[in-house]
């Protein structure tokens, strides 16, 4: 991606977690690693993008990838899920924001943050004006 920087890849930690799950000594149980919050699974069902590989725990093809965006310049839009195609235009629109990539299996509940990075054009901007939401209107 155009402005991707400060990339943190958690693949070694992911590999270690999966190895601990598969060891005979049962360092981790399946219930400990397949503990996705119901809202996360719901988000993956409705907003996720299919992953290239199957789930590493149950081998299901329902593994989804989510991209959460965070940043002070995003204002009330911080913490939202964005599609991959939306990230590039956002990099031109905002100075700096963080993207966290999470993989979620909707079948078994496996979830893991695979990587995170910063994006943006580097120009400091004020957050957009707060707009009324459904919660503001109906309480």
N, CA and C atoms as a LAMMPS dump frame, in Angstrom:
ITEM: TIMESTEP
0
ITEM: NUMBER OF ATOMS
417
ITEM: BOX BOUNDS ff ff ff
-5.0000000000000000e+02 5.0000000000000000e+02
-5.0000000000000000e+02 5.0000000000000000e+02
-5.0000000000000000e+02 5.0000000000000000e+02
ITEM: ATOMS id mol type element x y z
1 1 1 N 0.832 -1.181 0
2 1 2 C 0 0 0
3 1 3 C 0.878 1.246 0
4 2 1 N 0.313 2.332 -0.44
5 2 2 C 1.044 3.555 -0.693
6 2 3 C 1.815 4.079 0.51
7 3 1 N 1.175 4.274 1.657
8 3 2 C 1.841 4.917 2.786
9 3 3 C 2.06 3.995 3.972
10 4 1 N 2.064 2.719 3.74
11 4 2 C 2.198 1.749 4.822
12 4 3 C 3.592 1.838 5.444
13 5 1 N 3.635 2.031 6.787
14 5 2 C 4.906 2.134 7.489
15 5 3 C 4.742 1.603 8.91
16 6 1 N 5.873 1.413 9.572
17 6 2 C 5.894 0.881 10.937
18 6 3 C 5.073 -0.405 11.048
19 7 1 N 5.354 -1.343 10.17
20 7 2 C 4.616 -2.607 10.124
21 7 3 C 5.091 -3.514 11.258
22 8 1 N 4.14 -4.065 11.99
23 8 2 C 4.426 -5.046 13.037
24 8 3 C 3.722 -6.331 12.632
25 9 1 N 4.505 -7.381 12.434
26 9 2 C 3.977 -8.669 12.004
27 9 3 C 3.99 -9.625 13.2
28 10 1 N 2.84 -10.201 13.519
29 10 2 C 2.724 -11.09 14.656
30 10 3 C 2.741 -12.564 14.251
31 11 1 N 3.329 -12.896 13.111
32 11 2 C 3.3 -14.272 12.62
33 11 3 C 4.095 -15.229 13.507
34 12 1 N 5.189 -14.764 14.113
35 12 2 C 5.946 -15.647 15.013
36 12 3 C 5.134 -15.968 16.262
37 13 1 N 4.447 -14.99 16.808
38 13 2 C 3.606 -15.213 17.974
39 13 3 C 2.432 -16.125 17.615
40 14 1 N 1.891 -15.96 16.419
41 14 2 C 0.802 -16.82 15.944
42 14 3 C 1.281 -18.258 15.812
43 15 1 N 2.461 -18.414 15.222
44 15 2 C 3.038 -19.75 15.055
45 15 3 C 3.271 -20.417 16.407
46 16 1 N 3.744 -19.635 17.389
47 16 2 C 4 -20.171 18.731
48 16 3 C 2.692 -20.596 19.403
49 17 1 N 1.651 -19.81 19.242
50 17 2 C 0.348 -20.151 19.815
51 17 3 C -0.188 -21.442 19.206
52 18 1 N -0.079 -21.568 17.894
53 18 2 C -0.559 -22.788 17.231
54 18 3 C 0.281 -24.001 17.618
55 19 1 N 1.591 -23.823 17.779
56 19 2 C 2.45 -24.931 18.209
57 19 3 C 2.093 -25.371 19.625
58 20 1 N 1.807 -24.418 20.508
59 20 2 C 1.409 -24.75 21.881
60 20 3 C 0.084 -25.494 21.905
61 21 1 N -0.787 -25.186 20.972
62 21 2 C -2.076 -25.867 20.878
63 21 3 C -1.903 -27.319 20.438
64 22 1 N -0.956 -27.563 19.541
65 22 2 C -0.785 -28.894 18.952
66 22 3 C 0.162 -29.798 19.733
67 23 1 N 0.876 -29.275 20.733
68 23 2 C 1.815 -30.095 21.503
69 23 3 C 1.072 -31.13 22.337
70 24 1 N 1.766 -32.214 22.612
71 24 2 C 1.174 -33.269 23.427
72 24 3 C 0.968 -32.836 24.873
73 25 1 N 1.815 -31.929 25.33
74 25 2 C 1.704 -31.478 26.719
75 25 3 C 0.483 -30.583 26.944
76 26 1 N -0.228 -30.26 25.87
77 26 2 C -1.444 -29.441 25.93
78 26 3 C -1.241 -28.162 26.736
79 27 1 N -0.25 -27.393 26.327
80 27 2 C 0.013 -26.115 26.98
81 27 3 C -1.195 -25.195 26.87
82 28 1 N -1.83 -25.19 25.721
83 28 2 C -3.053 -24.426 25.505
84 28 3 C -4.165 -25.361 25.06
85 29 1 N -5.376 -25.066 25.485
86 29 2 C -6.516 -25.862 25.021
87 29 3 C -7.184 -25.134 23.862
88 30 1 N -8 -25.843 23.143
89 30 2 C -8.702 -25.251 22.001
90 30 3 C -9.658 -24.151 22.469
91 31 1 N -10.244 -24.335 23.65
92 31 2 C -11.159 -23.32 24.189
93 31 3 C -10.43 -22.013 24.477
94 32 1 N -9.144 -22.074 24.801
95 32 2 C -8.373 -20.863 25.101
96 32 3 C -8.028 -20.067 23.84
97 33 1 N -7.821 -20.743 22.727
98 33 2 C -7.446 -20.035 21.501
99 33 3 C -8.642 -19.745 20.598
100 34 1 N -9.715 -20.467 20.771
101 34 2 C -10.927 -20.251 19.966
102 34 3 C -11.964 -19.541 20.827
103 35 1 N -11.633 -18.329 21.232
104 35 2 C -12.464 -17.595 22.178
105 35 3 C -12.968 -16.273 21.618
106 36 1 N -13.305 -16.242 20.361
107 36 2 C -13.734 -14.995 19.726
108 36 3 C -15.035 -14.491 20.346
109 37 1 N -15.073 -13.207 20.574
110 37 2 C -16.267 -12.559 21.078
111 37 3 C -17.378 -12.7 20.035
112 38 1 N -18.624 -12.916 20.455
113 38 2 C -19.716 -13.05 19.476
114 38 3 C -19.833 -11.855 18.529
115 39 1 N -19.551 -10.652 19.022
116 39 2 C -19.607 -9.47 18.147
117 39 3 C -18.507 -9.51 17.087
118 40 1 N -17.336 -10.053 17.445
119 40 2 C -16.247 -10.19 16.479
120 40 3 C -16.617 -11.19 15.392
121 41 1 N -17.227 -12.294 15.785
122 41 2 C -17.662 -13.299 14.803
123 41 3 C -18.735 -12.706 13.894
124 42 1 N -19.672 -11.952 14.472
125 42 2 C -20.714 -11.308 13.682
126 42 3 C -20.118 -10.304 12.698
127 43 1 N -19.123 -9.558 13.171
128 43 2 C -18.452 -8.594 12.291
129 43 3 C -17.761 -9.307 11.146
130 44 1 N -17.146 -10.445 11.437
131 44 2 C -16.466 -11.215 10.399
132 44 3 C -17.465 -11.751 9.372
133 45 1 N -18.62 -12.178 9.836
134 45 2 C -19.643 -12.687 8.917
135 45 3 C -20.137 -11.613 7.956
136 46 1 N -20.31 -10.404 8.452
137 46 2 C -20.919 -9.354 7.639
138 46 3 C -19.919 -8.427 6.953
139 47 1 N -18.721 -8.259 7.529
140 47 2 C -17.779 -7.289 6.981
141 47 3 C -16.426 -7.899 6.605
142 48 1 N -16.22 -9.166 6.899
143 48 2 C -14.933 -9.797 6.646
144 48 3 C -14.679 -10.085 5.181
145 49 1 N -13.398 -10.188 4.867
146 49 2 C -12.97 -10.58 3.527
147 49 3 C -12.374 -11.981 3.637
148 50 1 N -12.698 -12.874 2.721
149 50 2 C -12.178 -14.242 2.828
150 50 3 C -10.647 -14.278 2.839
151 51 1 N -10.101 -15.085 3.737
152 51 2 C -8.652 -15.248 3.82
153 51 3 C -8.187 -16.204 2.732
154 52 1 N -6.907 -16.117 2.415
155 52 2 C -6.347 -16.977 1.365
156 52 3 C -6.172 -18.411 1.836
157 53 1 N -5.92 -18.599 3.134
158 53 2 C -5.659 -19.922 3.694
159 53 3 C -6.839 -20.36 4.569
160 54 1 N -6.971 -21.663 4.802
161 54 2 C -8.03 -22.131 5.702
162 54 3 C -7.673 -21.833 7.162
163 55 1 N -8.624 -22.032 8.036
164 55 2 C -8.409 -21.816 9.462
165 55 3 C -7.306 -22.75 9.964
166 56 1 N -6.333 -22.25 10.72
167 56 2 C -5.241 -23.107 11.194
168 56 3 C -5.661 -24.065 12.3
169 57 1 N -6.831 -23.883 12.885
170 57 2 C -7.274 -24.749 13.981
171 57 3 C -8.223 -25.831 13.482
172 58 1 N -9.28 -25.429 12.758
173 58 2 C -10.291 -26.403 12.335
174 58 3 C -10.253 -26.713 10.837
175 59 1 N -9.375 -26.066 10.088
176 59 2 C -9.201 -26.259 8.649
177 59 3 C -10.439 -25.878 7.84
178 60 1 N -11.298 -25.077 8.413
179 60 2 C -12.489 -24.602 7.724
180 60 3 C -12.105 -23.49 6.746
181 61 1 N -12.897 -23.341 5.709
182 61 2 C -12.623 -22.29 4.73
183 61 3 C -13.345 -20.991 5.082
184 62 1 N -13.863 -20.889 6.303
185 62 2 C -14.616 -19.708 6.714
186 62 3 C -13.743 -18.658 7.408
187 63 1 N -12.437 -18.743 7.28
188 63 2 C -11.539 -17.774 7.891
189 63 3 C -11.696 -16.423 7.185
190 64 1 N -11.944 -15.384 7.964
191 64 2 C -12.182 -14.041 7.436
192 64 3 C -11.114 -13.083 7.958
193 65 1 N -10.849 -12.035 7.21
194 65 2 C -9.881 -11.01 7.602
195 65 3 C -10.616 -9.685 7.782
196 66 1 N -10.362 -9.027 8.911
197 66 2 C -10.945 -7.724 9.209
198 66 3 C -9.838 -6.692 9.355
199 67 1 N -10.112 -5.454 8.968
200 67 2 C -9.166 -4.354 9.129
201 67 3 C -9.822 -3.283 9.993
202 68 1 N -9.336 -3.132 11.217
203 68 2 C -9.824 -2.084 12.115
204 68 3 C -8.917 -0.872 11.977
205 69 1 N -9.493 0.321 11.951
206 69 2 C -8.701 1.554 11.853
207 69 3 C -8.879 2.379 13.127
208 70 1 N -7.767 2.939 13.617
209 70 2 C -7.751 3.738 14.835
210 70 3 C -6.92 4.986 14.609
211 71 1 N -7.327 6.089 15.21
212 71 2 C -6.53 7.305 15.137
213 71 3 C -7.306 8.517 15.602
214 72 1 N -6.603 9.477 16.181
215 72 2 C -7.258 10.693 16.664
216 72 3 C -7.798 11.523 15.513
217 73 1 N -7.15 11.48 14.368
218 73 2 C -7.6 12.264 13.225
219 73 3 C -8.863 11.689 12.578
220 74 1 N -9.227 10.469 12.944
221 74 2 C -10.445 9.858 12.395
222 74 3 C -11.695 10.307 13.143
223 75 1 N -11.509 10.878 14.336
224 75 2 C -12.648 11.339 15.122
225 75 3 C -13.543 10.192 15.531
226 76 1 N -14.856 10.355 15.331
227 76 2 C -15.821 9.329 15.732
228 76 3 C -15.728 8.069 14.874
229 77 1 N -14.97 8.115 13.804
230 77 2 C -14.834 6.952 12.925
231 77 3 C -13.697 6.031 13.342
232 78 1 N -12.983 6.387 14.403
233 78 2 C -11.914 5.536 14.921
234 78 3 C -12.526 4.266 15.509
235 79 1 N -11.887 3.138 15.245
236 79 2 C -12.373 1.857 15.746
237 79 3 C -13.326 1.149 14.801
238 80 1 N -13.468 1.632 13.607
239 80 2 C -14.38 1.022 12.634
240 80 3 C -13.653 0.011 11.76
241 81 1 N -14.44 -0.843 11.124
242 81 2 C -13.908 -1.847 10.196
243 81 3 C -13.941 -1.256 8.796
244 82 1 N -12.846 -1.423 8.072
245 82 2 C -12.77 -0.926 6.698
246 82 3 C -12.322 -2.057 5.778
247 83 1 N -12.82 -2.032 4.553
248 83 2 C -12.392 -2.999 3.539
249 83 3 C -11.013 -2.593 3.025
250 84 1 N -10.308 -3.527 2.452
251 84 2 C -8.969 -3.269 1.93
252 84 3 C -8.983 -2.148 0.889
253 85 1 N -9.995 -2.121 0.049
254 85 2 C -10.067 -1.09 -0.998
255 85 3 C -10.318 0.304 -0.425
256 86 1 N -10.817 0.405 0.807
257 86 2 C -11.069 1.697 1.427
258 86 3 C -9.828 2.291 2.087
259 87 1 N -8.819 1.473 2.332
260 87 2 C -7.641 1.944 3.058
261 87 3 C -6.804 2.927 2.244
262 88 1 N -6.636 2.675 0.976
263 88 2 C -5.825 3.56 0.123
264 88 3 C -6.41 4.975 0.042
265 89 1 N -7.705 5.144 -0.242
266 89 2 C -8.257 6.501 -0.239
267 89 3 C -8.164 7.179 1.134
268 90 1 N -8.299 6.399 2.208
269 90 2 C -8.168 6.962 3.554
270 90 3 C -6.759 7.479 3.801
271 91 1 N -5.761 6.818 3.227
272 91 2 C -4.371 7.246 3.403
273 91 3 C -4.136 8.627 2.802
274 92 1 N -4.894 8.988 1.775
275 92 2 C -4.778 10.315 1.168
276 92 3 C -5.615 11.356 1.911
277 93 1 N -6.625 10.891 2.621
278 93 2 C -7.559 11.795 3.283
279 93 3 C -7.132 12.163 4.709
280 94 1 N -6.431 11.252 5.401
281 94 2 C -6.044 11.47 6.789
282 94 3 C -4.525 11.463 6.924
283 95 1 N -4.035 12.203 7.898
284 95 2 C -2.593 12.319 8.111
285 95 3 C -1.964 11.052 8.637
286 96 1 N -2.566 10.449 9.666
287 96 2 C -2.004 9.229 10.233
288 96 3 C -3.087 8.448 10.963
289 97 1 N -3.138 7.165 10.721
290 97 2 C -4.028 6.267 11.438
291 97 3 C -3.415 4.879 11.445
292 98 1 N -3.829 4.079 12.416
293 98 2 C -3.291 2.734 12.581
294 98 3 C -4.304 1.725 12.063
295 99 1 N -3.812 0.711 11.363
296 99 2 C -4.648 -0.374 10.849
297 99 3 C -4.237 -1.653 11.56
298 100 1 N -5.208 -2.365 12.13
299 100 2 C -4.961 -3.657 12.766
300 100 3 C -5.692 -4.724 11.954
301 101 1 N -4.937 -5.701 11.481
302 101 2 C -5.512 -6.784 10.677
303 101 3 C -5.749 -7.978 11.583
304 102 1 N -6.992 -8.449 11.624
305 102 2 C -7.387 -9.558 12.495
306 102 3 C -7.987 -10.661 11.64
307 103 1 N -7.581 -11.909 11.926
308 103 2 C -8.209 -13.037 11.239
309 103 3 C -9.156 -13.717 12.221
310 104 1 N -10.344 -14.076 11.72
311 104 2 C -11.385 -14.657 12.553
312 104 3 C -12.009 -15.832 11.813
313 105 1 N -12.117 -16.966 12.502
314 105 2 C -12.823 -18.118 11.93
315 105 3 C -14.241 -18.1 12.474
316 106 1 N -15.205 -18.026 11.593
317 106 2 C -16.6 -17.986 12.02
318 106 3 C -17.106 -19.368 12.418
319 107 1 N -16.346 -20.392 12.122
320 107 2 C -16.735 -21.762 12.45
321 107 3 C -16.339 -22.134 13.881
322 108 1 N -15.05 -21.979 14.219
323 108 2 C -14.556 -22.431 15.525
324 108 3 C -14.271 -21.301 16.504
325 109 1 N -14.201 -20.055 16.042
326 109 2 C -13.961 -18.941 16.931
327 109 3 C -12.509 -18.525 17.059
328 110 1 N -11.62 -19.109 16.255
329 110 2 C -10.205 -18.699 16.27
330 110 3 C -10.118 -17.235 15.86
331 111 1 N -9.314 -16.452 16.585
332 111 2 C -9.079 -15.063 16.212
333 111 3 C -7.681 -14.673 16.636
334 112 1 N -7.029 -13.885 15.779
335 112 2 C -5.657 -13.475 16.055
336 112 3 C -5.344 -12.214 15.267
337 113 1 N -4.719 -11.253 15.923
338 113 2 C -4.277 -10.053 15.218
339 113 3 C -2.977 -10.402 14.509
340 114 1 N -3.016 -10.454 13.194
341 114 2 C -1.863 -10.91 12.419
342 114 3 C -0.845 -9.819 12.162
343 115 1 N -1.29 -8.57 12.026
344 115 2 C -0.34 -7.478 11.793
345 115 3 C -1.001 -6.136 12.065
346 116 1 N -0.152 -5.123 12.207
347 116 2 C -0.64 -3.753 12.342
348 116 3 C 0.352 -2.831 11.662
349 117 1 N -0.128 -1.691 11.201
350 117 2 C 0.74 -0.731 10.54
351 117 3 C 0.102 0.654 10.577
352 118 1 N 0.907 1.649 10.293
353 118 2 C 0.439 3.024 10.195
354 118 3 C 0.261 3.395 8.732
355 119 1 N -0.731 4.236 8.473
356 119 2 C -0.96 4.757 7.128
357 119 3 C -1.283 6.235 7.23
358 120 1 N -1.257 6.926 6.115
359 120 2 C -1.599 8.331 6.052
360 120 3 C -0.547 9.115 5.297
361 121 1 N -0.893 10.347 4.942
362 121 2 C 0.034 11.167 4.16
363 121 3 C 0.968 12.005 5.029
364 122 1 N 0.811 11.95 6.357
365 122 2 C 1.72 12.654 7.252
366 122 3 C 1.327 14.082 7.572
367 123 1 N 0.299 14.589 6.952
368 123 2 C -0.154 15.958 7.225
369 123 3 C -1.125 15.936 8.41
370 124 1 N -0.82 16.726 9.411
371 124 2 C -1.682 16.772 10.592
372 124 3 C -2.985 17.489 10.263
373 125 1 N -4.098 16.859 10.614
374 125 2 C -5.416 17.419 10.338
375 125 3 C -6.288 17.341 11.59
376 126 1 N -7.306 18.169 11.607
377 126 2 C -8.291 18.079 12.68
378 126 3 C -9.259 16.954 12.345
379 127 1 N -9.825 16.299 13.377
380 127 2 C -10.816 15.262 13.098
381 127 3 C -12.037 15.864 12.407
382 128 1 N -12.745 15.053 11.622
383 128 2 C -13.943 15.569 10.962
384 128 3 C -14.998 15.976 11.991
385 129 1 N -15.878 16.868 11.6
386 129 2 C -16.945 17.323 12.487
387 129 3 C -17.818 16.134 12.879
388 130 1 N -18.139 16.084 14.152
389 130 2 C -18.965 14.985 14.653
390 130 3 C -20.363 15.082 14.062
391 131 1 N -20.828 13.962 13.541
392 131 2 C -22.171 13.898 12.979
393 131 3 C -23.053 13.083 13.909
394 132 1 N -24.325 13.396 13.934
395 132 2 C -25.253 12.667 14.787
396 132 3 C -25.365 11.22 14.318
397 133 1 N -25.421 10.333 15.279
398 133 2 C -25.594 8.914 14.986
399 133 3 C -26.969 8.477 15.484
400 134 1 N -27.31 7.24 15.264
401 134 2 C -28.588 6.692 15.711
402 134 3 C -28.683 6.759 17.24
403 135 1 N -27.561 6.526 17.922
404 135 2 C -27.553 6.595 19.385
405 135 3 C -27.862 8.004 19.879
406 136 1 N -27.355 9.011 19.178
407 136 2 C -27.63 10.396 19.56
408 136 3 C -29.109 10.733 19.38
409 137 1 N -29.708 10.231 18.328
410 137 2 C -31.083 10.569 18.007
411 137 3 C -32.079 9.835 18.921
412 138 1 N -31.874 8.521 19.067
413 138 2 C -32.848 7.702 19.805
414 138 3 C -32.414 7.356 21.229
415 139 1 N -31.194 7.723 21.61
416 139 2 C -30.704 7.478 22.977
417 139 3 C -30.213 6.157 23.164
